[in-house]
Structure formats: structure tokens, C-alpha cells
């Protein structure tokens, strides 16, 4: 299991990148569980600031079509739109259109995080078609690359600290 020292390193790196704005290293910064709206913000800041990916607006990402659009704050809408524009969140798995519900307040699982990170790195290459197959290829690809170590419990709730650590691993490996 990853120690607090490694998590602190990931947190410090994420703070410097603007992925987190929590000015102090505390239990919530590491072990809190993010929502899907939180992940949308983290992944788009990471993609843009750390990986240098431009985010271009797509008319196909009309987030007002989500049935839970009214549950999103203005700030959440901004980042959810960007995550959609990048093709990372809010789409049906076959990219035939947007999902009905974005679920901004749903907690993030390892499977959901793995799918989003994998789509960022590999596009739709590892999209499955049904059931558990939707995320398995994504988790396996991240594990093989050394970015995500624990993939045997895909439905566990993800933690901020581990998300930041995985992002740091990706950024560091890509900069080598």
C-alpha cells in the first residue's frame, strides 16, 4: 500500500499544478472521496495545465441536456463542459451521444477514475461494451503502464490523494 509520504508528494505536486487548491495537507485532502463534478475539475486542469492539452468547445457537448443540469453549480458546469469537450466524461460508452444523467454529486469509484484517466491517455481504445467490461480494459492499461497499482477492487471509492498521485505518475513518466 502506498505510504503517506508518497501521497504527500502527489498532493504537493497537484497543489503546484493547480489541480487542488487546498492550501494545507490534511486528512480530507488525501482521504476524502471526490464527486464526479470534482473529478471533472481535476481531470481538465490536469489535462490542460500538466499535459498541455488544449480544450476546444464542442457543440456536441450541450450539458444542458443532462437531466440533472440544474443540480450543477456554475463552476461545476464549466469543468463538466470541459471534461465533456475532451471526450472524457458524460458520453455514452459508444460515443453515440451524451448520457442522460451526469450525476455530478455521485462519488467516484476506482473504475470511474480509471476509465477517465485511460480515455485521457488512450482515447476510446479500451472502451468495453457492456457490464463490467466497460472499465476492465481501462484499468488493465493503466496498471500495465504503472500509473494505477490496485485494480482488483474497481468499485471501491476513490480518494483525492490517490488521484493526485496517479496524475503525478503520468506527468512524471510523460516528461521522461
C-alpha positions in Angstrom: 0.0 0.0 0.0 1.2 3.5 -0.8 2.5 5.4 2.2 1.6 8.8 3.4 5.0 10.2 2.1 4.2 9.2 -1.4 0.7 10.6 -1.1 2.1 13.9 0.3 4.4 14.1 -2.7 1.4 13.6 -5.0 -0.6 16.2 -3.1 2.2 18.8 -3.1 2.7 18.3 -6.9 -1.1 18.6 -7.5 -1.1 21.8 -5.4 1.7 23.3 -7.5 -0.2 22.3 -10.7 -3.4 23.9 -9.6 -5.2 20.6 -9.5 -6.1 21.2 -5.9 -6.4 24.4 -4.1 -6.4 23.1 -0.6 -3.5 25.1 1.0 -2.8 22.5 3.7 -2.1 18.8 3.7 -4.8 17.2 5.8 -6.8 14.1 6.0 -9.6 15.4 3.8 -7.1 16.5 1.1 -5.8 12.9 0.9 -8.5 10.6 2.0 -11.7 12.4 1.1 -13.8 11.0 -1.7 -14.4 13.3 -4.7 -17.6 13.6 -6.6 -17.9 13.3 -10.4 -18.0 17.1 -10.5 -14.8 17.2 -8.5 -13.2 14.7 -10.9 -14.3 16.8 -13.9 -12.4 19.8 -12.5 -9.3 17.8 -11.5 -9.0 16.0 -14.9 -9.5 19.1 -17.0 -7.0 21.1 -15.0 -4.6 18.2 -15.2 -5.1 17.8 -19.0 -4.7 21.4 -19.7 -2.0 22.6 -17.2 0.1 19.5 -16.7 -0.2 17.7 -20.1 -0.7 20.9 -22.2 -3.8 19.6 -23.9 -6.0 22.4 -25.3 -9.7 22.2 -24.6 -11.8 23.2 -27.5 -15.5 23.7 -27.2 -17.8 21.2 -28.9 -21.4 21.9 -29.8 -22.0 18.2 -29.2 -21.3 18.8 -25.5 -24.5 20.6 -24.7 -24.5 19.9 -21.0 -27.9 21.5 -20.5 -29.2 18.2 -22.0 -28.3 16.3 -18.8 -31.4 15.7 -16.8 -29.5 16.8 -13.6 -28.1 20.0 -15.1 -30.0 22.1 -12.6 -28.1 20.3 -9.7 -24.7 21.7 -11.0 -23.2 25.0 -9.8 -21.8 27.4 -12.3 -18.3 26.4 -11.5 -19.2 22.7 -11.9 -20.8 23.4 -15.2 -17.7 25.0 -16.5 -15.5 22.0 -15.7 -18.1 19.4 -16.6 -18.4 21.0 -20.1 -14.6 20.9 -20.4 -14.5 17.2 -19.4 -17.2 16.5 -22.0 -15.4 18.6 -24.7 -12.3 16.4 -24.0 -14.4 13.3 -24.5 -13.6 12.0 -21.0 -16.9 12.2 -19.1 -20.6 12.5 -19.9 -20.7 10.5 -23.1 -22.3 7.1 -23.7 -19.6 4.5 -23.9 -20.0 4.1 -27.7 -19.9 7.9 -28.2 -23.3 7.9 -29.8 -24.4 10.8 -27.6 -24.4 12.2 -24.1 -25.6 10.1 -21.1 -29.0 11.2 -19.7 -27.7 12.0 -16.2 -24.2 13.3 -15.5 -24.6 12.6 -11.7 -22.3 15.5 -10.5 -22.7 14.5 -6.8 -22.1 10.8 -7.3 -18.9 9.6 -5.6 -16.0 8.4 -7.8 -15.0 4.8 -7.8 -11.7 3.3 -8.9 -13.5 2.0 -12.1 -14.8 5.5 -13.0 -11.4 7.2 -12.3 -9.6 4.5 -14.4 -12.0 5.0 -17.3 -11.5 8.8 -17.3 -7.7 8.6 -16.9 -7.4 5.9 -19.6 -9.6 8.0 -22.0 -7.3 10.9 -21.4 -4.3 8.9 -22.3 -5.5 6.4 -24.9 -8.8 7.8 -26.1 -11.6 5.2 -26.6 -9.1 2.3 -27.3 -10.1 0.4 -24.1 -13.8 1.1 -24.0 -15.7 -2.1 -23.3 -19.3 -2.7 -24.4 -21.3 -3.9 -21.5 -21.4 -4.7 -17.8 -18.0 -4.8 -16.1 -16.3 -4.9 -19.5 -16.8 -1.1 -19.7 -13.9 -0.4 -17.5 -11.7 -3.5 -17.3 -9.6 -2.6 -20.3 -9.0 0.9 -19.0 -7.8 -0.4 -15.6 -5.6 -3.0 -17.1 -3.9 -0.5 -19.4 -3.3 1.9 -16.5 -1.9 -0.9 -14.4 0.4 -2.1 -17.2 1.7 1.4 -17.7 2.5 1.7 -13.9 0.0 4.5 -13.3 -2.6 2.6 -11.3 -1.5 -0.2 -9.0 -4.6 -1.6 -7.4 -7.2 -2.6 -9.9 -8.7 -5.7 -8.2 -11.4 -3.6 -6.3 -12.9 -1.4 -9.0 -16.0 -0.5 -7.0 -14.1 0.9 -4.1 -14.5 4.7 -3.5 -11.5 6.6 -4.8 -9.6 9.1 -2.7 -8.2 12.5 -3.6 -4.7 11.6 -2.6 -4.5 8.6 -4.9 -6.0 10.6 -7.9 -3.3 13.2 -7.4 -0.6 10.5 -7.1 -1.7 8.8 -10.3 -1.7 12.1 -12.1 1.8 12.8 -10.8 2.9 9.4 -12.1 1.5 10.1 -15.5 3.1 13.6 -15.7 6.4 12.4 -14.5 6.5 9.4 -16.9 5.5 11.5 -19.8 8.2 14.1 -19.0 11.0 11.5 -19.1 
